[in-house]
Amino acid sequence: MAARSPEARKVLRELDKELVAAGSRLGQTLVWSAQEAAILAQISSILDRKHDFLTAYEAAEDTPLRLKISAELRLLESTAARLVGQVKPDVTAPVRESFKTKKARKAANARWERDASG
């Protein structure tokens, strides 16, 4: 589903730029995972609904209706912000293992090999 609202298109475009930048830092071409693509589609849908609600808010003349629309807008904004925070275009650097971890792994492997051969 393609983004209809200008805000949704802008957010998706900026996230895609971040993904390309992260890929260029690694010297690779990165793509969104299926989970991230689903989150991006939700973000787009939420921002499109927000755009529709803003239009309805501007057209509304009744104060109680405007209050209901503004409450829905706040919910949509907080949900969109939370979802954007879940999308991480940067690939984290591999965790460096401590000497102690390497030593423990070597000892465990030695025990496994000894048990497997005996």
N, CA, C and O atoms as a GROMACS GRO file, in nm:
protein
  472
    1MET      N    1   0.084  -0.117   0.000
    1MET     CA    2   0.000   0.000   0.000
    1MET      C    3   0.089   0.124   0.000
    1MET      O    4   0.173   0.141   0.089
    2ALA      N    5   0.071   0.208  -0.097
    2ALA     CA    6   0.154   0.328  -0.109
    2ALA      C    7   0.097   0.439  -0.022
    2ALA      O    8  -0.024   0.451  -0.003
    3ALA      N    9   0.188   0.520   0.030
    3ALA     CA   10   0.148   0.633   0.114
    3ALA      C   11   0.075   0.736   0.029
    3ALA      O   12   0.117   0.769  -0.082
    4ARG      N   13  -0.035   0.788   0.083
    4ARG     CA   14  -0.112   0.889   0.011
    4ARG      C   15  -0.079   1.030   0.059
    4ARG      O   16  -0.075   1.123  -0.021
    5SER      N   17  -0.057   1.044   0.188
    5SER     CA   18  -0.039   1.178   0.244
    5SER      C   19   0.106   1.224   0.228
    5SER      O   20   0.198   1.141   0.225
    6PRO      N   21   0.126   1.355   0.219
    6PRO     CA   22   0.263   1.407   0.208
    6PRO      C   23   0.351   1.370   0.328
    6PRO      O   24   0.469   1.340   0.311
    7GLU      N   25   0.294   1.372   0.449
    7GLU     CA   26   0.371   1.340   0.568
    7GLU      C   27   0.417   1.194   0.565
    7GLU      O   28   0.532   1.164   0.600
    8ALA      N   29   0.328   1.104   0.524
    8ALA     CA   30   0.365   0.962   0.518
    8ALA      C   31   0.474   0.939   0.414
    8ALA      O   32   0.569   0.866   0.439
    9ARG      N   33   0.460   1.002   0.298
    9ARG     CA   34   0.563   0.987   0.195
    9ARG      C   35   0.697   1.040   0.243
    9ARG      O   36   0.801   0.980   0.216
   10LYS      N   37   0.695   1.153   0.315
   10LYS     CA   38   0.819   1.212   0.365
   10LYS      C   39   0.887   1.121   0.468
   10LYS      O   40   1.007   1.099   0.462
   11VAL      N   41   0.808   1.068   0.562
   11VAL     CA   42   0.865   0.980   0.665
   11VAL      C   43   0.926   0.855   0.602
   11VAL      O   44   1.037   0.815   0.637
   12LEU      N   45   0.853   0.793   0.509
   12LEU     CA   46   0.905   0.673   0.443
   12LEU      C   47   1.030   0.704   0.362
   12LEU      O   48   1.125   0.625   0.360
   13ARG      N   49   1.031   0.819   0.296
   13ARG     CA   50   1.148   0.860   0.218
   13ARG      C   51   1.269   0.881   0.309
   13ARG      O   52   1.380   0.840   0.275
   14GLU      N   53   1.248   0.945   0.424
   14GLU     CA   54   1.358   0.969   0.518
   14GLU      C   55   1.411   0.838   0.576
   14GLU      O   56   1.532   0.821   0.591
   15LEU      N   57   1.322   0.745   0.608
   15LEU     CA   58   1.367   0.616   0.660
   15LEU      C   59   1.444   0.538   0.554
   15LEU      O   60   1.543   0.472   0.584
   16ASP      N   61   1.399   0.547   0.429
   16ASP     CA   62   1.472   0.481   0.320
   16ASP      C   63   1.611   0.543   0.303
   16ASP      O   64   1.708   0.472   0.275
   17LYS      N   65   1.622   0.675   0.320
   17LYS     CA   66   1.753   0.741   0.312
   17LYS      C   67   1.844   0.691   0.422
   17LYS      O   68   1.963   0.667   0.399
   18GLU      N   69   1.789   0.674   0.542
   18GLU     CA   70   1.870   0.622   0.653
   18GLU      C   71   1.918   0.480   0.624
   18GLU      O   72   2.031   0.445   0.658
   19LEU      N   73   1.833   0.400   0.562
   19LEU     CA   74   1.872   0.262   0.528
   19LEU      C   75   1.985   0.263   0.425
   19LEU      O   76   2.079   0.185   0.437
   20VAL      N   77   1.975   0.349   0.325
   20VAL     CA   78   2.079   0.358   0.223
   20VAL      C   79   2.210   0.406   0.285
   20VAL      O   80   2.317   0.355   0.252
   21ALA      N   81   2.201   0.504   0.376
   21ALA     CA   82   2.322   0.555   0.442
   21ALA      C   83   2.386   0.446   0.527
   21ALA      O   84   2.508   0.432   0.528
   22ALA      N   85   2.306   0.368   0.597
   22ALA     CA   86   2.360   0.259   0.679
   22ALA      C   87   2.426   0.154   0.590
   22ALA      O   88   2.530   0.100   0.626
   23GLY      N   89   2.366   0.126   0.477
   23GLY     CA   90   2.425   0.031   0.384
   23GLY      C   91   2.555   0.079   0.324
   23GLY      O   92   2.649   0.002   0.306
   24SER      N   93   2.560   0.208   0.293
   24SER     CA   94   2.685   0.261   0.236
   24SER      C   95   2.798   0.260   0.338
   24SER      O   96   2.914   0.240   0.302
   25ARG      N   97   2.766   0.280   0.467
   25ARG     CA   98   2.869   0.272   0.570
   25ARG      C   99   2.925   0.130   0.580
   25ARG      O  100   3.043   0.112   0.611
   26LEU      N  101   2.841   0.031   0.554
   26LEU     CA  102   2.885  -0.109   0.560
   26LEU      C  103   2.939  -0.159   0.426
   26LEU      O  104   2.998  -0.267   0.419
   27GLY      N  105   2.917  -0.081   0.320
   27GLY     CA  106   2.958  -0.125   0.188
   27GLY      C  107   2.865  -0.232   0.132
   27GLY      O  108   2.907  -0.314   0.050
   28GLN      N  109   2.740  -0.231   0.175
   28GLN     CA  110   2.642  -0.330   0.131
   28GLN      C  111   2.512  -0.260   0.092
   28GLN      O  112   2.489  -0.145   0.127
   29THR      N  113   2.429  -0.333   0.019
   29THR     CA  114   2.296  -0.284  -0.010
   29THR      C  115   2.201  -0.350   0.089
   29THR      O  116   2.185  -0.472   0.089
   30LEU      N  117   2.139  -0.269   0.174
   30LEU     CA  118   2.048  -0.321   0.275
   30LEU      C  119   1.904  -0.308   0.228
   30LEU      O  120   1.870  -0.216   0.153
   31VAL      N  121   1.820  -0.401   0.271
   31VAL     CA  122   1.677  -0.396   0.243
   31VAL      C  123   1.602  -0.412   0.374
   31VAL      O  124   1.656  -0.466   0.471
   32TRP      N  125   1.479  -0.365   0.377
   32TRP     CA  126   1.396  -0.381   0.495
   32TRP      C  127   1.357  -0.527   0.512
   32TRP      O  128   1.328  -0.595   0.413
   33SER      N  129   1.357  -0.575   0.635
   33SER     CA  130   1.309  -0.711   0.662
   33SER      C  131   1.157  -0.712   0.647
   33SER      O  132   1.094  -0.607   0.636
   34ALA      N  133   1.098  -0.831   0.646
   34ALA     CA  134   0.953  -0.842   0.633
   34ALA      C  135   0.884  -0.773   0.751
   34ALA      O  136   0.781  -0.707   0.733
   35GLN      N  137   0.939  -0.788   0.869
   35GLN     CA  138   0.882  -0.725   0.988
   35GLN      C  139   0.889  -0.573   0.976
   35GLN      O  140   0.792  -0.503   1.006
   36GLU      N  141   1.004  -0.522   0.933
   36GLU     CA  142   1.019  -0.378   0.919
   36GLU      C  143   0.928  -0.324   0.809
   36GLU      O  144   0.873  -0.214   0.822
   37ALA      N  145   0.912  -0.399   0.701
   37ALA     CA  146   0.822  -0.356   0.592
   37ALA      C  147   0.678  -0.347   0.642
   37ALA      O  148   0.605  -0.256   0.604
   38ALA      N  149   0.638  -0.441   0.726
   38ALA     CA  150   0.503  -0.438   0.783
   38ALA      C  151   0.486  -0.316   0.874
   38ALA      O  152   0.382  -0.251   0.872
   39ILE      N  153   0.588  -0.286   0.953
   39ILE     CA  154   0.582  -0.168   1.040
   39ILE      C  155   0.576  -0.041   0.956
   39ILE      O  156   0.502   0.052   0.989
   40LEU      N  157   0.653  -0.036   0.848
   40LEU     CA  158   0.650   0.081   0.760
   40LEU      C  159   0.511   0.099   0.698
   40LEU      O  160   0.464   0.212   0.683
   41ALA      N  161   0.446  -0.012   0.662
   41ALA     CA  162   0.310  -0.003   0.607
   41ALA      C  163   0.213   0.048   0.712
   41ALA      O  164   0.123   0.126   0.680
   42GLN      N  165   0.230   0.006   0.837
   42GLN     CA  166   0.145   0.056   0.945
   42GLN      C  167   0.167   0.205   0.967
   42GLN      O  168   0.072   0.281   0.985
   43ILE      N  169   0.292   0.247   0.964
   43ILE     CA  170   0.324   0.389   0.982
   43ILE      C  171   0.258   0.470   0.871
   43ILE      O  172   0.198   0.575   0.897
   44SER      N  173   0.269   0.422   0.750
   44SER     CA  174   0.209   0.491   0.636
   44SER      C  175   0.057   0.502   0.653
   44SER      O  176  -0.001   0.608   0.629
   45SER      N  177  -0.005   0.393   0.693
   45SER     CA  178  -0.150   0.393   0.712
   45SER      C  179  -0.191   0.490   0.823
   45SER      O  180  -0.290   0.562   0.809
   46ILE      N  181  -0.117   0.491   0.932
   46ILE     CA  182  -0.148   0.579   1.044
   46ILE      C  183  -0.134   0.725   1.002
   46ILE      O  184  -0.219   0.808   1.035
   47LEU      N  185  -0.027   0.757   0.930
   47LEU     CA  186  -0.007   0.895   0.888
   47LEU      C  187  -0.110   0.938   0.785
   47LEU      O  188  -0.148   1.055   0.781
   48ASP      N  189  -0.155   0.845   0.701
   48ASP     CA  190  -0.263   0.876   0.607
   48ASP      C  191  -0.393   0.906   0.683
   48ASP      O  192  -0.466   1.000   0.649
   49ARG      N  193  -0.422   0.825   0.786
   49ARG     CA  194  -0.542   0.850   0.867
   49ARG      C  195  -0.530   0.983   0.941
   49ARG      O  196  -0.628   1.056   0.955
   50LYS      N  197  -0.410   1.013   0.989
   50LYS     CA  198  -0.388   1.140   1.058
   50LYS      C  199  -0.419   1.257   0.963
   50LYS      O  200  -0.481   1.356   1.003
   51HIS      N  201  -0.376   1.244   0.840
   51HIS     CA  202  -0.403   1.348   0.740
   51HIS      C  203  -0.554   1.365   0.719
   51HIS      O  204  -0.604   1.477   0.710
   52ASP      N  205  -0.625   1.252   0.711
   52ASP     CA  206  -0.771   1.258   0.694
   52ASP      C  207  -0.838   1.323   0.815
   52ASP      O  208  -0.930   1.403   0.799
   53PHE      N  209  -0.790   1.289   0.936
   53PHE     CA  210  -0.846   1.349   1.057
   53PHE      C  211  -0.818   1.499   1.064
   53PHE      O  212  -0.902   1.576   1.110
   54LEU      N  213  -0.700   1.540   1.020
   54LEU     CA  214  -0.668   1.684   1.020
   54LEU      C  215  -0.763   1.760   0.928
   54LEU      O  216  -0.806   1.870   0.960
   55THR      N  217  -0.794   1.699   0.814
   55THR     CA  218  -0.890   1.760   0.721
   55THR      C  219  -1.028   1.770   0.786
   55THR      O  220  -1.096   1.872   0.776
   56ALA      N  221  -1.068   1.662   0.854
   56ALA     CA  222  -1.198   1.662   0.922
   56ALA      C  223  -1.199   1.763   1.036
   56ALA      O  224  -1.300   1.828   1.061
   57TYR      N  225  -1.088   1.777   1.106
   57TYR     CA  226  -1.077   1.872   1.217
   57TYR      C  227  -1.096   2.014   1.167
   57TYR      O  228  -1.167   2.093   1.229
   58GLU      N  229  -1.033   2.046   1.056
   58GLU     CA  230  -1.045   2.180   1.000
   58GLU      C  231  -1.187   2.209   0.954
   58GLU      O  232  -1.232   2.323   0.962
   59ALA      N  233  -1.258   2.106   0.907
   59ALA     CA  234  -1.394   2.125   0.858
   59ALA      C  235  -1.497   2.125   0.971
   59ALA      O  236  -1.607   2.177   0.954
   60ALA      N  237  -1.462   2.068   1.085
   60ALA     CA  238  -1.558   2.058   1.197
   60ALA      C  239  -1.583   2.194   1.260
   60ALA      O  240  -1.490   2.272   1.282
   61GLU      N  241  -1.709   2.221   1.288
   61GLU     CA  242  -1.744   2.345   1.354
   61GLU      C  243  -1.791   2.321   1.497
   61GLU      O  244  -1.796   2.414   1.578
   62ASP      N  245  -1.824   2.199   1.528
   62ASP     CA  246  -1.874   2.162   1.660
   62ASP      C  247  -1.756   2.134   1.754
   62ASP      O  248  -1.670   2.052   1.721
   63THR      N  249  -1.751   2.200   1.869
   63THR     CA  250  -1.639   2.185   1.962
   63THR      C  251  -1.624   2.042   2.014
   63THR      O  252  -1.512   1.991   2.015
   64PRO      N  253  -1.730   1.975   2.058
   64PRO     CA  254  -1.713   1.836   2.105
   64PRO      C  255  -1.656   1.744   1.996
   64PRO      O  256  -1.577   1.654   2.026
   65LEU      N  257  -1.696   1.767   1.873
   65LEU     CA  258  -1.643   1.686   1.763
   65LEU      C  259  -1.494   1.716   1.743
   65LEU      O  260  -1.416   1.624   1.720
   66ARG      N  261  -1.457   1.841   1.752
   66ARG     CA  262  -1.316   1.878   1.738
   66ARG      C  263  -1.232   1.816   1.850
   66ARG      O  264  -1.118   1.775   1.826
   67LEU      N  265  -1.287   1.810   1.972
   67LEU     CA  266  -1.217   1.748   2.083
   67LEU      C  267  -1.196   1.599   2.059
   67LEU      O  268  -1.089   1.545   2.088
   68LYS      N  269  -1.297   1.532   2.006
   68LYS     CA  270  -1.284   1.388   1.977
   68LYS      C  271  -1.179   1.364   1.868
   68LYS      O  272  -1.099   1.272   1.876
   69ILE      N  273  -1.182   1.449   1.767
   69ILE     CA  274  -1.085   1.435   1.658
   69ILE      C  275  -0.944   1.462   1.710
   69ILE      O  276  -0.850   1.391   1.673
   70SER      N  277  -0.928   1.563   1.794
   70SER     CA  278  -0.793   1.594   1.845
   70SER      C  279  -0.742   1.482   1.934
   70SER      O  280  -0.622   1.454   1.935
   71ALA      N  281  -0.831   1.418   2.010
   71ALA     CA  282  -0.790   1.303   2.092
   71ALA      C  283  -0.742   1.188   2.002
   71ALA      O  284  -0.641   1.124   2.031
   72GLU      N  285  -0.814   1.164   1.895
   72GLU     CA  286  -0.773   1.059   1.801
   72GLU      C  287  -0.640   1.094   1.735
   72GLU      O  288  -0.556   1.007   1.713
   73LEU      N  289  -0.622   1.222   1.703
   73LEU     CA  290  -0.496   1.266   1.644
   73LEU      C  291  -0.378   1.240   1.737
   73LEU      O  292  -0.272   1.196   1.693
   74ARG      N  293  -0.396   1.269   1.866
   74ARG     CA  294  -0.289   1.244   1.964
   74ARG      C  295  -0.256   1.096   1.972
   74ARG      O  296  -0.139   1.058   1.980
   75LEU      N  297  -0.359   1.012   1.970
   75LEU     CA  298  -0.335   0.867   1.973
   75LEU      C  299  -0.258   0.821   1.849
   75LEU      O  300  -0.165   0.741   1.858
   76LEU      N  301  -0.298   0.872   1.732
   76LEU     CA  302  -0.230   0.834   1.609
   76LEU      C  303  -0.085   0.882   1.610
   76LEU      O  304   0.004   0.808   1.568
   77GLU      N  305  -0.060   1.004   1.659
   77GLU     CA  306   0.076   1.056   1.663
   77GLU      C  307   0.164   0.973   1.757
   77GLU      O  308   0.279   0.944   1.724
   78SER      N  309   0.112   0.937   1.872
   78SER     CA  310   0.193   0.859   1.966
   78SER      C  311   0.219   0.719   1.912
   78SER      O  312   0.328   0.665   1.931
   79THR      N  313   0.121   0.660   1.847
   79THR     CA  314   0.140   0.527   1.788
   79THR      C  315   0.242   0.533   1.676
   79THR      O  316   0.329   0.445   1.666
   80ALA      N  317   0.233   0.634   1.592
   80ALA     CA  318   0.329   0.648   1.482
   80ALA      C  319   0.470   0.668   1.536
   80ALA      O  320   0.565   0.609   1.485
   81ALA      N  321   0.484   0.750   1.639
   81ALA     CA  322   0.617   0.774   1.698
   81ALA      C  323   0.674   0.645   1.756
   81ALA      O  324   0.793   0.617   1.741
   82ARG      N  325   0.591   0.566   1.822
   82ARG     CA  326   0.637   0.439   1.880
   82ARG      C  327   0.680   0.342   1.770
   82ARG      O  328   0.782   0.274   1.784
   83LEU      N  329   0.604   0.336   1.661
   83LEU     CA  330   0.639   0.246   1.551
   83LEU      C  331   0.765   0.290   1.480
   83LEU      O  332   0.847   0.206   1.441
   84VAL      N  333   0.782   0.421   1.461
   84VAL     CA  334   0.904   0.470   1.397
   84VAL      C  335   1.026   0.431   1.480
   84VAL      O  336   1.132   0.401   1.426
   85GLY      N  337   1.010   0.432   1.611
   85GLY     CA  338   1.119   0.393   1.699
   85GLY      C  339   1.157   0.246   1.687
   85GLY      O  340   1.268   0.208   1.723
   86GLN      N  341   1.065   0.164   1.637
   86GLN     CA  342   1.093   0.021   1.620
   86GLN      C  343   1.172  -0.009   1.493
   86GLN      O  344   1.232  -0.116   1.481
   87VAL      N  345   1.173   0.084   1.400
   87VAL     CA  346   1.244   0.063   1.273
   87VAL      C  347   1.387   0.109   1.292
   87VAL      O  348   1.413   0.227   1.318
   88LYS      N  349   1.480   0.017   1.278
   88LYS     CA  350   1.622   0.046   1.300
   88LYS      C  351   1.699   0.017   1.172
   88LYS      O  352   1.735  -0.098   1.145
   89PRO      N  353   1.725   0.121   1.091
   89PRO     CA  354   1.800   0.097   0.968
   89PRO      C  355   1.946   0.066   0.992
   89PRO      O  356   2.011   0.004   0.908
   90ASP      N  357   2.001   0.109   1.106
   90ASP     CA  358   2.142   0.082   1.135
   90ASP      C  359   2.161  -0.061   1.181
   90ASP      O  360   2.087  -0.110   1.266
   91VAL      N  361   2.259  -0.126   1.124
   91VAL     CA  362   2.295  -0.260   1.168
   91VAL      C  363   2.395  -0.242   1.281
   91VAL      O  364   2.496  -0.173   1.265
   92THR      N  365   2.367  -0.303   1.393
   92THR     CA  366   2.457  -0.287   1.505
   92THR      C  367   2.586  -0.364   1.482
   92THR      O  368   2.588  -0.468   1.416
   93ALA      N  369   2.692  -0.310   1.536
   93ALA     CA  370   2.822  -0.375   1.522
   93ALA      C  371   2.821  -0.505   1.602
   93ALA      O  372   2.756  -0.513   1.707
   94PRO      N  373   2.892  -0.605   1.555
   94PRO     CA  374   2.896  -0.729   1.631
   94PRO      C  375   2.959  -0.705   1.768
   94PRO      O  376   3.052  -0.626   1.783
   95VAL      N  377   2.906  -0.774   1.866
   95VAL     CA  378   2.954  -0.758   2.002
   95VAL      C  379   3.089  -0.828   2.016
   95VAL      O  380   3.105  -0.943   1.975
   96ARG      N  381   3.184  -0.756   2.073
   96ARG     CA  382   3.317  -0.815   2.093
   96ARG      C  383   3.313  -0.898   2.220
   96ARG      O  384   3.267  -0.854   2.325
   97GLU      N  385   3.361  -1.019   2.207
   97GLU     CA  386   3.361  -1.109   2.321
   97GLU      C  387   3.482  -1.082   2.410
   97GLU      O  388   3.591  -1.048   2.362
   98SER      N  389   3.461  -1.097   2.538
   98SER     CA  390   3.571  -1.077   2.632
   98SER      C  391   3.662  -1.199   2.630
   98SER      O  392   3.626  -1.305   2.579
   99PHE      N  393   3.779  -1.182   2.686
   99PHE     CA  394   3.874  -1.292   2.696
   99PHE      C  395   3.814  -1.406   2.777
   99PHE      O  396   3.832  -1.524   2.745
  100LYS      N  397   3.741  -1.370   2.883
  100LYS     CA  398   3.679  -1.469   2.970
  100LYS      C  399   3.577  -1.554   2.892
  100LYS      O  400   3.572  -1.676   2.910
  101THR      N  401   3.497  -1.490   2.808
  101THR     CA  402   3.398  -1.562   2.728
  101THR      C  403   3.466  -1.658   2.630
  101THR      O  404   3.424  -1.772   2.615
  102LYS      N  405   3.571  -1.609   2.564
  102LYS     CA  406   3.643  -1.694   2.469
  102LYS      C  407   3.704  -1.815   2.540
  102LYS      O  408   3.701  -1.927   2.488
  103LYS      N  409   3.761  -1.791   2.658
  103LYS     CA  410   3.823  -1.899   2.736
  103LYS      C  411   3.718  -2.002   2.778
  103LYS      O  412   3.743  -2.123   2.770
  104ALA      N  413   3.602  -1.955   2.823
  104ALA     CA  414   3.495  -2.046   2.864
  104ALA      C  415   3.443  -2.127   2.745
  104ALA      O  416   3.416  -2.246   2.759
  105ARG      N  417   3.430  -2.063   2.629
  105ARG     CA  418   3.384  -2.135   2.510
  105ARG      C  419   3.485  -2.243   2.470
  105ARG      O  420   3.447  -2.354   2.434
  106LYS      N  421   3.611  -2.209   2.475
  106LYS     CA  422   3.716  -2.306   2.440
  106LYS      C  423   3.713  -2.426   2.534
  106LYS      O  424   3.728  -2.540   2.490
  107ALA      N  425   3.693  -2.400   2.664
  107ALA     CA  426   3.686  -2.509   2.761
  107ALA      C  427   3.562  -2.596   2.737
  107ALA      O  428   3.571  -2.719   2.744
  108ALA      N  429   3.451  -2.535   2.709
  108ALA     CA  430   3.328  -2.612   2.683
  108ALA      C  431   3.344  -2.697   2.558
  108ALA      O  432   3.303  -2.813   2.556
  109ASN      N  433   3.402  -2.640   2.454
  109ASN     CA  434   3.423  -2.717   2.331
  109ASN      C  435   3.519  -2.834   2.354
  109ASN      O  436   3.500  -2.942   2.298
  110ALA      N  437   3.621  -2.811   2.436
  110ALA     CA  438   3.716  -2.920   2.466
  110ALA      C  439   3.643  -3.034   2.538
  110ALA      O  440   3.669  -3.151   2.508
  111ARG      N  441   3.554  -3.001   2.631
  111ARG     CA  442   3.477  -3.106   2.700
  111ARG      C  443   3.386  -3.180   2.604
  111ARG      O  444   3.376  -3.302   2.610
  112TRP      N  445   3.320  -3.106   2.515
  112TRP     CA  446   3.230  -3.170   2.418
  112TRP      C  447   3.308  -3.265   2.327
  112TRP      O  448   3.265  -3.378   2.301
  113GLU      N  449   3.422  -3.218   2.279
  113GLU     CA  450   3.504  -3.301   2.190
  113GLU      C  451   3.554  -3.426   2.262
  113GLU      O  452   3.556  -3.534   2.204
  114ARG      N  453   3.595  -3.411   2.388
  114ARG     CA  454   3.643  -3.523   2.467
  114ARG      C  455   3.530  -3.624   2.489
  114ARG      O  456   3.552  -3.744   2.475
  115ASP      N  457   3.409  -3.576   2.523
  115ASP     CA  458   3.298  -3.664   2.545
  115ASP      C  459   3.252  -3.733   2.417
  115ASP      O  460   3.210  -3.849   2.419
  116ALA      N  461   3.261  -3.664   2.306
  116ALA     CA  462   3.217  -3.719   2.177
  116ALA      C  463   3.313  -3.827   2.128
  116ALA      O  464   3.270  -3.923   2.064
  117SER      N  465   3.441  -3.814   2.157
  117SER     CA  466   3.540  -3.912   2.109
  117SER      C  467   3.551  -4.032   2.200
  117SER      O  468   3.597  -4.137   2.157
  118GLY      N  469   3.508  -4.019   2.326
  118GLY     CA  470   3.532  -4.124   2.425
  118GLY      C  471   3.420  -4.216   2.440
  118GLY      O  472   3.427  -4.309   2.520
   0.00000   0.00000   0.00000
